[in-house]
């Protein structure tokens, strides 16, 4: 992998891109947790919520630019 490839990969890994995605994932996990209709959706809610929180924590440490 040359330096041009590395810089393009690093530019695509930015906080502005990933923080909103994981924030939406946290919201989806909360909705899944509080819905009263499906036990299967409820069963996956903690995993989705945990993935969103962990991803948001990691995304907060990514560079802004």
mmCIF file of the N, C-alpha and C atoms, coordinates in Angstrom:
data_MODEL
# 
_entry.id   MODEL 
# 
loop_
_atom_site.group_PDB 
_atom_site.id 
_atom_site.type_symbol 
_atom_site.label_atom_id 
_atom_site.label_alt_id 
_atom_site.label_comp_id 
_atom_site.label_asym_id 
_atom_site.label_entity_id 
_atom_site.label_seq_id 
_atom_site.pdbx_PDB_ins_code 
_atom_site.Cartn_x 
_atom_site.Cartn_y 
_atom_site.Cartn_z 
_atom_site.occupancy 
_atom_site.B_iso_or_equiv 
_atom_site.pdbx_formal_charge 
_atom_site.auth_seq_id 
_atom_site.auth_comp_id 
_atom_site.auth_asym_id 
_atom_site.auth_atom_id 
_atom_site.pdbx_PDB_model_num 
ATOM 1   N N  . UNK A 1 1  ? 0.847   -1.175  0.000  1.00 0.00 ? 1  UNK A N  1 
ATOM 2   C CA . UNK A 1 1  ? 0.000   0.000   0.000  1.00 0.00 ? 1  UNK A CA 1 
ATOM 3   C C  . UNK A 1 1  ? 0.895   1.242   0.000  1.00 0.00 ? 1  UNK A C  1 
ATOM 4   N N  . UNK A 1 2  ? 0.708   2.108   -0.964 1.00 0.00 ? 2  UNK A N  1 
ATOM 5   C CA . UNK A 1 2  ? 1.536   3.302   -1.018 1.00 0.00 ? 2  UNK A CA 1 
ATOM 6   C C  . UNK A 1 2  ? 0.924   4.427   -0.180 1.00 0.00 ? 2  UNK A C  1 
ATOM 7   N N  . UNK A 1 3  ? 1.610   5.559   -0.094 1.00 0.00 ? 3  UNK A N  1 
ATOM 8   C CA . UNK A 1 3  ? 1.153   6.652   0.775  1.00 0.00 ? 3  UNK A CA 1 
ATOM 9   C C  . UNK A 1 3  ? -0.137  7.281   0.278  1.00 0.00 ? 3  UNK A C  1 
ATOM 10  N N  . UNK A 1 4  ? -0.370  7.261   -1.020 1.00 0.00 ? 4  UNK A N  1 
ATOM 11  C CA . UNK A 1 4  ? -1.621  7.819   -1.547 1.00 0.00 ? 4  UNK A CA 1 
ATOM 12  C C  . UNK A 1 4  ? -2.812  7.008   -1.066 1.00 0.00 ? 4  UNK A C  1 
ATOM 13  N N  . UNK A 1 5  ? -2.693  5.694   -1.061 1.00 0.00 ? 5  UNK A N  1 
ATOM 14  C CA . UNK A 1 5  ? -3.774  4.835   -0.585 1.00 0.00 ? 5  UNK A CA 1 
ATOM 15  C C  . UNK A 1 5  ? -4.026  5.037   0.900  1.00 0.00 ? 5  UNK A C  1 
ATOM 16  N N  . UNK A 1 6  ? -2.965  5.176   1.684  1.00 0.00 ? 6  UNK A N  1 
ATOM 17  C CA . UNK A 1 6  ? -3.116  5.378   3.128  1.00 0.00 ? 6  UNK A CA 1 
ATOM 18  C C  . UNK A 1 6  ? -3.805  6.694   3.435  1.00 0.00 ? 6  UNK A C  1 
ATOM 19  N N  . UNK A 1 7  ? -3.440  7.748   2.731  1.00 0.00 ? 7  UNK A N  1 
ATOM 20  C CA . UNK A 1 7  ? -4.044  9.048   3.005  1.00 0.00 ? 7  UNK A CA 1 
ATOM 21  C C  . UNK A 1 7  ? -5.520  9.064   2.623  1.00 0.00 ? 7  UNK A C  1 
ATOM 22  N N  . UNK A 1 8  ? -5.881  8.387   1.563  1.00 0.00 ? 8  UNK A N  1 
ATOM 23  C CA . UNK A 1 8  ? -7.300  8.352   1.193  1.00 0.00 ? 8  UNK A CA 1 
ATOM 24  C C  . UNK A 1 8  ? -8.104  7.528   2.184  1.00 0.00 ? 8  UNK A C  1 
ATOM 25  N N  . UNK A 1 9  ? -7.528  6.471   2.710  1.00 0.00 ? 9  UNK A N  1 
ATOM 26  C CA . UNK A 1 9  ? -8.214  5.676   3.733  1.00 0.00 ? 9  UNK A CA 1 
ATOM 27  C C  . UNK A 1 9  ? -8.357  6.483   5.005  1.00 0.00 ? 9  UNK A C  1 
ATOM 28  N N  . UNK A 1 10 ? -7.310  7.170   5.417  1.00 0.00 ? 10 UNK A N  1 
ATOM 29  C CA . UNK A 1 10 ? -7.376  7.968   6.637  1.00 0.00 ? 10 UNK A CA 1 
ATOM 30  C C  . UNK A 1 10 ? -8.350  9.133   6.503  1.00 0.00 ? 10 UNK A C  1 
ATOM 31  N N  . UNK A 1 11 ? -8.465  9.704   5.316  1.00 0.00 ? 11 UNK A N  1 
ATOM 32  C CA . UNK A 1 11 ? -9.427  10.783  5.118  1.00 0.00 ? 11 UNK A CA 1 
ATOM 33  C C  . UNK A 1 11 ? -10.855 10.287  5.208  1.00 0.00 ? 11 UNK A C  1 
ATOM 34  N N  . UNK A 1 12 ? -11.094 9.038   4.860  1.00 0.00 ? 12 UNK A N  1 
ATOM 35  C CA . UNK A 1 12 ? -12.459 8.510   4.928  1.00 0.00 ? 12 UNK A CA 1 
ATOM 36  C C  . UNK A 1 12 ? -12.853 8.117   6.345  1.00 0.00 ? 12 UNK A C  1 
ATOM 37  N N  . UNK A 1 13 ? -11.870 7.990   7.237  1.00 0.00 ? 13 UNK A N  1 
ATOM 38  C CA . UNK A 1 13 ? -12.161 7.652   8.633  1.00 0.00 ? 13 UNK A CA 1 
ATOM 39  C C  . UNK A 1 13 ? -12.142 8.948   9.431  1.00 0.00 ? 13 UNK A C  1 
ATOM 40  N N  . UNK A 1 14 ? -13.287 9.637   9.460  1.00 0.00 ? 14 UNK A N  1 
ATOM 41  C CA . UNK A 1 14 ? -13.392 10.918  10.152 1.00 0.00 ? 14 UNK A CA 1 
ATOM 42  C C  . UNK A 1 14 ? -14.531 10.885  11.148 1.00 0.00 ? 14 UNK A C  1 
ATOM 43  N N  . UNK A 1 15 ? -14.393 11.699  12.180 1.00 0.00 ? 15 UNK A N  1 
ATOM 44  C CA . UNK A 1 15 ? -15.394 11.768  13.238 1.00 0.00 ? 15 UNK A CA 1 
ATOM 45  C C  . UNK A 1 15 ? -16.741 12.259  12.710 1.00 0.00 ? 15 UNK A C  1 
ATOM 46  N N  . UNK A 1 16 ? -16.728 13.229  11.805 1.00 0.00 ? 16 UNK A N  1 
ATOM 47  C CA . UNK A 1 16 ? -17.981 13.810  11.304 1.00 0.00 ? 16 UNK A CA 1 
ATOM 48  C C  . UNK A 1 16 ? -18.848 12.787  10.583 1.00 0.00 ? 16 UNK A C  1 
ATOM 49  N N  . UNK A 1 17 ? -18.235 11.762  10.024 1.00 0.00 ? 17 UNK A N  1 
ATOM 50  C CA . UNK A 1 17 ? -18.976 10.725  9.317  1.00 0.00 ? 17 UNK A CA 1 
ATOM 51  C C  . UNK A 1 17 ? -19.543 9.690   10.286 1.00 0.00 ? 17 UNK A C  1 
ATOM 52  N N  . UNK A 1 18 ? -18.748 9.237   11.236 1.00 0.00 ? 18 UNK A N  1 
ATOM 53  C CA . UNK A 1 18 ? -19.120 8.092   12.053 1.00 0.00 ? 18 UNK A CA 1 
ATOM 54  C C  . UNK A 1 18 ? -19.940 8.436   13.286 1.00 0.00 ? 18 UNK A C  1 
ATOM 55  N N  . UNK A 1 19 ? -19.741 9.613   13.894 1.00 0.00 ? 19 UNK A N  1 
ATOM 56  C CA . UNK A 1 19 ? -20.516 9.956   15.085 1.00 0.00 ? 19 UNK A CA 1 
ATOM 57  C C  . UNK A 1 19 ? -22.023 9.971   14.829 1.00 0.00 ? 19 UNK A C  1 
ATOM 58  N N  . UNK A 1 20 ? -22.518 10.608  13.762 1.00 0.00 ? 20 UNK A N  1 
ATOM 59  C CA . UNK A 1 20 ? -23.968 10.579  13.527 1.00 0.00 ? 20 UNK A CA 1 
ATOM 60  C C  . UNK A 1 20 ? -24.510 9.169   13.241 1.00 0.00 ? 20 UNK A C  1 
ATOM 61  N N  . UNK A 1 21 ? -23.721 8.351   12.577 1.00 0.00 ? 21 UNK A N  1 
ATOM 62  C CA . UNK A 1 21 ? -24.169 6.982   12.290 1.00 0.00 ? 21 UNK A CA 1 
ATOM 63  C C  . UNK A 1 21 ? -24.367 6.216   13.587 1.00 0.00 ? 21 UNK A C  1 
ATOM 64  N N  . UNK A 1 22 ? -23.409 6.313   14.499 1.00 0.00 ? 22 UNK A N  1 
ATOM 65  C CA . UNK A 1 22 ? -23.527 5.590   15.752 1.00 0.00 ? 22 UNK A CA 1 
ATOM 66  C C  . UNK A 1 22 ? -24.569 6.214   16.674 1.00 0.00 ? 22 UNK A C  1 
ATOM 67  N N  . UNK A 1 23 ? -24.784 7.513   16.577 1.00 0.00 ? 23 UNK A N  1 
ATOM 68  C CA . UNK A 1 23 ? -25.850 8.147   17.356 1.00 0.00 ? 23 UNK A CA 1 
ATOM 69  C C  . UNK A 1 23 ? -27.217 7.618   16.910 1.00 0.00 ? 23 UNK A C  1 
ATOM 70  N N  . UNK A 1 24 ? -27.400 7.459   15.613 1.00 0.00 ? 24 UNK A N  1 
ATOM 71  C CA . UNK A 1 24 ? -28.656 6.884   15.099 1.00 0.00 ? 24 UNK A CA 1 
ATOM 72  C C  . UNK A 1 24 ? -28.788 5.434   15.561 1.00 0.00 ? 24 UNK A C  1 
ATOM 73  N N  . UNK A 1 25 ? -27.698 4.705   15.577 1.00 0.00 ? 25 UNK A N  1 
ATOM 74  C CA . UNK A 1 25 ? -27.722 3.313   16.038 1.00 0.00 ? 25 UNK A CA 1 
ATOM 75  C C  . UNK A 1 25 ? -28.121 3.232   17.511 1.00 0.00 ? 25 UNK A C  1 
ATOM 76  N N  . UNK A 1 26 ? -27.659 4.166   18.320 1.00 0.00 ? 26 UNK A N  1 
ATOM 77  C CA . UNK A 1 26 ? -28.078 4.215   19.726 1.00 0.00 ? 26 UNK A CA 1 
ATOM 78  C C  . UNK A 1 26 ? -29.582 4.465   19.812 1.00 0.00 ? 26 UNK A C  1 
ATOM 79  N N  . UNK A 1 27 ? -30.076 5.398   19.007 1.00 0.00 ? 27 UNK A N  1 
ATOM 80  C CA . UNK A 1 27 ? -31.516 5.679   18.999 1.00 0.00 ? 27 UNK A CA 1 
ATOM 81  C C  . UNK A 1 27 ? -32.339 4.485   18.561 1.00 0.00 ? 27 UNK A C  1 
ATOM 82  N N  . UNK A 1 28 ? -31.867 3.773   17.550 1.00 0.00 ? 28 UNK A N  1 
ATOM 83  C CA . UNK A 1 28 ? -32.569 2.567   17.088 1.00 0.00 ? 28 UNK A CA 1 
ATOM 84  C C  . UNK A 1 28 ? -32.576 1.514   18.188 1.00 0.00 ? 28 UNK A C  1 
ATOM 85  N N  . UNK A 1 29 ? -31.451 1.363   18.888 1.00 0.00 ? 29 UNK A N  1 
ATOM 86  C CA . UNK A 1 29 ? -31.389 0.412   19.987 1.00 0.00 ? 29 UNK A CA 1 
ATOM 87  C C  . UNK A 1 29 ? -32.359 0.755   21.109 1.00 0.00 ? 29 UNK A C  1 
ATOM 88  N N  . UNK A 1 30 ? -32.496 2.036   21.405 1.00 0.00 ? 30 UNK A N  1 
ATOM 89  C CA . UNK A 1 30 ? -33.446 2.450   22.442 1.00 0.00 ? 30 UNK A CA 1 
ATOM 90  C C  . UNK A 1 30 ? -34.885 2.186   22.024 1.00 0.00 ? 30 UNK A C  1 
ATOM 91  N N  . UNK A 1 31 ? -35.201 2.481   20.771 1.00 0.00 ? 31 UNK A N  1 
ATOM 92  C CA . UNK A 1 31 ? -36.559 2.207   20.277 1.00 0.00 ? 31 UNK A CA 1 
ATOM 93  C C  . UNK A 1 31 ? -36.838 0.704   20.315 1.00 0.00 ? 31 UNK A C  1 
ATOM 94  N N  . UNK A 1 32 ? -35.852 -0.095  19.924 1.00 0.00 ? 32 UNK A N  1 
ATOM 95  C CA . UNK A 1 32 ? -36.010 -1.544  19.962 1.00 0.00 ? 32 UNK A CA 1 
ATOM 96  C C  . UNK A 1 32 ? -36.224 -2.030  21.399 1.00 0.00 ? 32 UNK A C  1 
ATOM 97  N N  . UNK A 1 33 ? -35.567 -1.396  22.344 1.00 0.00 ? 33 UNK A N  1 
ATOM 98  C CA . UNK A 1 33 ? -35.677 -1.782  23.741 1.00 0.00 ? 33 UNK A CA 1 
ATOM 99  C C  . UNK A 1 33 ? -37.051 -1.459  24.320 1.00 0.00 ? 33 UNK A C  1 
ATOM 100 N N  . UNK A 1 34 ? -37.658 -0.379  23.849 1.00 0.00 ? 34 UNK A N  1 
ATOM 101 C CA . UNK A 1 34 ? -38.912 0.086   24.453 1.00 0.00 ? 34 UNK A CA 1 
ATOM 102 C C  . UNK A 1 34 ? -40.172 -0.330  23.701 1.00 0.00 ? 34 UNK A C  1 
ATOM 103 N N  . UNK A 1 35 ? -40.029 -0.975  22.558 1.00 0.00 ? 35 UNK A N  1 
ATOM 104 C CA . UNK A 1 35 ? -41.224 -1.354  21.797 1.00 0.00 ? 35 UNK A CA 1 
ATOM 105 C C  . UNK A 1 35 ? -41.898 -2.564  22.455 1.00 0.00 ? 35 UNK A C  1 
ATOM 106 N N  . UNK A 1 36 ? -43.229 -2.624  22.450 1.00 0.00 ? 36 UNK A N  1 
ATOM 107 C CA . UNK A 1 36 ? -43.937 -3.709  23.141 1.00 0.00 ? 36 UNK A CA 1 
ATOM 108 C C  . UNK A 1 36 ? -44.402 -4.868  22.253 1.00 0.00 ? 36 UNK A C  1 
ATOM 109 N N  . UNK A 1 37 ? -44.059 -4.888  20.955 1.00 0.00 ? 37 UNK A N  1 
ATOM 110 C CA . UNK A 1 37 ? -44.683 -5.827  20.041 1.00 0.00 ? 37 UNK A CA 1 
ATOM 111 C C  . UNK A 1 37 ? -43.905 -7.102  19.792 1.00 0.00 ? 37 UNK A C  1 
ATOM 112 N N  . UNK A 1 38 ? -42.606 -7.061  19.735 1.00 0.00 ? 38 UNK A N  1 
ATOM 113 C CA . UNK A 1 38 ? -41.845 -8.223  19.305 1.00 0.00 ? 38 UNK A CA 1 
ATOM 114 C C  . UNK A 1 38 ? -40.740 -8.556  20.306 1.00 0.00 ? 38 UNK A C  1 
ATOM 115 N N  . UNK A 1 39 ? -40.763 -9.769  20.829 1.00 0.00 ? 39 UNK A N  1 
ATOM 116 C CA . UNK A 1 39 ? -39.737 -10.205 21.762 1.00 0.00 ? 39 UNK A CA 1 
ATOM 117 C C  . UNK A 1 39 ? -38.402 -10.424 21.042 1.00 0.00 ? 39 UNK A C  1 
ATOM 118 N N  . UNK A 1 40 ? -38.424 -10.758 19.742 1.00 0.00 ? 40 UNK A N  1 
ATOM 119 C CA . UNK A 1 40 ? -37.192 -10.947 18.990 1.00 0.00 ? 40 UNK A CA 1 
ATOM 120 C C  . UNK A 1 40 ? -36.459 -9.613  18.821 1.00 0.00 ? 40 UNK A C  1 
ATOM 121 N N  . UNK A 1 41 ? -37.201 -8.567  18.517 1.00 0.00 ? 41 UNK A N  1 
ATOM 122 C CA . UNK A 1 41 ? -36.594 -7.239  18.385 1.00 0.00 ? 41 UNK A CA 1 
ATOM 123 C C  . UNK A 1 41 ? -36.035 -6.800  19.732 1.00 0.00 ? 41 UNK A C  1 
ATOM 124 N N  . UNK A 1 42 ? -36.783 -7.049  20.790 1.00 0.00 ? 42 UNK A N  1 
ATOM 125 C CA . UNK A 1 42 ? -36.314 -6.725  22.137 1.00 0.00 ? 42 UNK A CA 1 
ATOM 126 C C  . UNK A 1 42 ? -35.031 -7.488  22.461 1.00 0.00 ? 42 UNK A C  1 
ATOM 127 N N  . UNK A 1 43 ? -34.948 -8.723  22.019 1.00 0.00 ? 43 UNK A N  1 
ATOM 128 C CA . UNK A 1 43 ? -33.772 -9.539  22.282 1.00 0.00 ? 43 UNK A CA 1 
ATOM 129 C C  . UNK A 1 43 ? -32.504 -8.998  21.647 1.00 0.00 ? 43 UNK A C  1 
ATOM 130 N N  . UNK A 1 44 ? -32.622 -8.360  20.497 1.00 0.00 ? 44 UNK A N  1 
ATOM 131 C CA . UNK A 1 44 ? -31.459 -7.789  19.818 1.00 0.00 ? 44 UNK A CA 1 
ATOM 132 C C  . UNK A 1 44 ? -31.171 -6.348  20.243 1.00 0.00 ? 44 UNK A C  1 
ATOM 133 N N  . UNK A 1 45 ? -32.059 -5.761  21.016 1.00 0.00 ? 45 UNK A N  1 
ATOM 134 C CA . UNK A 1 45 ? -31.922 -4.342  21.332 1.00 0.00 ? 45 UNK A CA 1 
ATOM 135 C C  . UNK A 1 45 ? -30.658 -4.033  22.126 1.00 0.00 ? 45 UNK A C  1 
ATOM 136 N N  . UNK A 1 46 ? -30.316 -4.871  23.092 1.00 0.00 ? 46 UNK A N  1 
ATOM 137 C CA . UNK A 1 46 ? -29.126 -4.593  23.891 1.00 0.00 ? 46 UNK A CA 1 
ATOM 138 C C  . UNK A 1 46 ? -27.869 -4.665  23.032 1.00 0.00 ? 46 UNK A C  1 
ATOM 139 N N  . UNK A 1 47 ? -27.807 -5.615  22.125 1.00 0.00 ? 47 UNK A N  1 
ATOM 140 C CA . UNK A 1 47 ? -26.636 -5.730  21.246 1.00 0.00 ? 47 UNK A CA 1 
ATOM 141 C C  . UNK A 1 47 ? -26.498 -4.509  20.348 1.00 0.00 ? 47 UNK A C  1 
ATOM 142 N N  . UNK A 1 48 ? -27.599 -4.040  19.799 1.00 0.00 ? 48 UNK A N  1 
ATOM 143 C CA . UNK A 1 48 ? -27.573 -2.863  18.932 1.00 0.00 ? 48 UNK A CA 1 
ATOM 144 C C  . UNK A 1 48 ? -27.186 -1.629  19.737 1.00 0.00 ? 48 UNK A C  1 
ATOM 145 N N  . UNK A 1 49 ? -27.748 -1.497  20.925 1.00 0.00 ? 49 UNK A N  1 
ATOM 146 C CA . UNK A 1 49 ? -27.428 -0.369  21.785 1.00 0.00 ? 49 UNK A CA 1 
ATOM 147 C C  . UNK A 1 49 ? -25.961 -0.383  22.201 1.00 0.00 ? 49 UNK A C  1 
ATOM 148 N N  . UNK A 1 50 ? -25.456 -1.545  22.559 1.00 0.00 ? 50 UNK A N  1 
ATOM 149 C CA . UNK A 1 50 ? -24.055 -1.669  22.954 1.00 0.00 ? 50 UNK A CA 1 
ATOM 150 C C  . UNK A 1 50 ? -23.119 -1.356  21.789 1.00 0.00 ? 50 UNK A C  1 
ATOM 151 N N  . UNK A 1 51 ? -23.440 -1.841  20.610 1.00 0.00 ? 51 UNK A N  1 
ATOM 152 C CA . UNK A 1 51 ? -22.634 -1.538  19.426 1.00 0.00 ? 51 UNK A CA 1 
ATOM 153 C C  . UNK A 1 51 ? -22.619 -0.035  19.145 1.00 0.00 ? 51 UNK A C  1 
ATOM 154 N N  . UNK A 1 52 ? -23.768 0.604   19.290 1.00 0.00 ? 52 UNK A N  1 
ATOM 155 C CA . UNK A 1 52 ? -23.837 2.045   19.077 1.00 0.00 ? 52 UNK A CA 1 
ATOM 156 C C  . UNK A 1 52 ? -23.008 2.829   20.083 1.00 0.00 ? 52 UNK A C  1 
ATOM 157 N N  . UNK A 1 53 ? -23.075 2.440   21.355 1.00 0.00 ? 53 UNK A N  1 
ATOM 158 C CA . UNK A 1 53 ? -22.321 3.145   22.392 1.00 0.00 ? 53 UNK A CA 1 
ATOM 159 C C  . UNK A 1 53 ? -20.818 2.940   22.207 1.00 0.00 ? 53 UNK A C  1 
ATOM 160 N N  . UNK A 1 54 ? -20.413 1.707   21.947 1.00 0.00 ? 54 UNK A N  1 
ATOM 161 C CA . UNK A 1 54 ? -18.988 1.443   21.732 1.00 0.00 ? 54 UNK A CA 1 
ATOM 162 C C  . UNK A 1 54 ? -18.477 2.162   20.486 1.00 0.00 ? 54 UNK A C  1 
ATOM 163 N N  . UNK A 1 55 ? -19.254 2.120   19.414 1.00 0.00 ? 55 UNK A N  1 
ATOM 164 C CA . UNK A 1 55 ? -18.857 2.807   18.192 1.00 0.00 ? 55 UNK A CA 1 
ATOM 165 C C  . UNK A 1 55 ? -18.772 4.306   18.377 1.00 0.00 ? 55 UNK A C  1 
ATOM 166 N N  . UNK A 1 56 ? -19.709 4.871   19.115 1.00 0.00 ? 56 UNK A N  1 
ATOM 167 C CA . UNK A 1 56 ? -19.694 6.312   19.370 1.00 0.00 ? 56 UNK A CA 1 
ATOM 168 C C  . UNK A 1 56 ? -18.480 6.693   20.211 1.00 0.00 ? 56 UNK A C  1 
ATOM 169 N N  . UNK A 1 57 ? -18.127 5.843   21.162 1.00 0.00 ? 57 UNK A N  1 
ATOM 170 C CA . UNK A 1 57 ? -16.949 6.102   21.984 1.00 0.00 ? 57 UNK A CA 1 
ATOM 171 C C  . UNK A 1 57 ? -15.668 6.071   21.153 1.00 0.00 ? 57 UNK A C  1 
ATOM 172 N N  . UNK A 1 58 ? -15.569 5.134   20.255 1.00 0.00 ? 58 UNK A N  1 
ATOM 173 C CA . UNK A 1 58 ? -14.391 5.047   19.387 1.00 0.00 ? 58 UNK A CA 1 
ATOM 174 C C  . UNK A 1 58 ? -14.389 6.206   18.384 1.00 0.00 ? 58 UNK A C  1 
ATOM 175 N N  . UNK A 1 59 ? -15.547 6.527   17.828 1.00 0.00 ? 59 UNK A N  1 
ATOM 176 C CA . UNK A 1 59 ? -15.632 7.614   16.842 1.00 0.00 ? 59 UNK A CA 1 
ATOM 177 C C  . UNK A 1 59 ? -15.249 8.945   17.457 1.00 0.00 ? 59 UNK A C  1 
ATOM 178 N N  . UNK A 1 60 ? -15.490 9.115   18.748 1.00 0.00 ? 60 UNK A N  1 
ATOM 179 C CA . UNK A 1 60 ? -15.111 10.356  19.412 1.00 0.00 ? 60 UNK A CA 1 
ATOM 180 C C  . UNK A 1 60 ? -13.614 10.574  19.475 1.00 0.00 ? 60 UNK A C  1 
ATOM 181 N N  . UNK A 1 61 ? -12.847 9.527   19.279 1.00 0.00 ? 61 UNK A N  1 
ATOM 182 C CA . UNK A 1 61 ? -11.394 9.624   19.319 1.00 0.00 ? 61 UNK A CA 1 
ATOM 183 C C  . UNK A 1 61 ? -10.773 9.746   17.923 1.00 0.00 ? 61 UNK A C  1 
ATOM 184 N N  . UNK A 1 62 ? -11.594 9.697   16.889 1.00 0.00 ? 62 UNK A N  1 
ATOM 185 C CA . UNK A 1 62 ? -11.089 9.840   15.519 1.00 0.00 ? 62 UNK A CA 1 
ATOM 186 C C  . UNK A 1 62 ? -10.776 11.303  15.236 1.00 0.00 ? 62 UNK A C  1 
ATOM 187 N N  . UNK A 1 63 ? -9.911  11.570  14.264 1.00 0.00 ? 63 UNK A N  1 
ATOM 188 C CA . UNK A 1 63 ? -9.605  12.971  13.928 1.00 0.00 ? 63 UNK A CA 1 
ATOM 189 C C  . UNK A 1 63 ? -10.802 13.678  13.295 1.00 0.00 ? 63 UNK A C  1 
ATOM 190 N N  . UNK A 1 64 ? -10.873 14.983  13.513 1.00 0.00 ? 64 UNK A N  1 
ATOM 191 C CA . UNK A 1 64 ? -11.976 15.766  12.949 1.00 0.00 ? 64 UNK A CA 1 
ATOM 192 C C  . UNK A 1 64 ? -11.827 15.973  11.456 1.00 0.00 ? 64 UNK A C  1 
ATOM 193 N N  . UNK A 1 65 ? -10.629 16.030  10.955 1.00 0.00 ? 65 UNK A N  1 
ATOM 194 C CA . UNK A 1 65 ? -10.410 16.299  9.537  1.00 0.00 ? 65 UNK A CA 1 
ATOM 195 C C  . UNK A 1 65 ? -9.961  15.062  8.823  1.00 0.00 ? 65 UNK A C  1 
# 
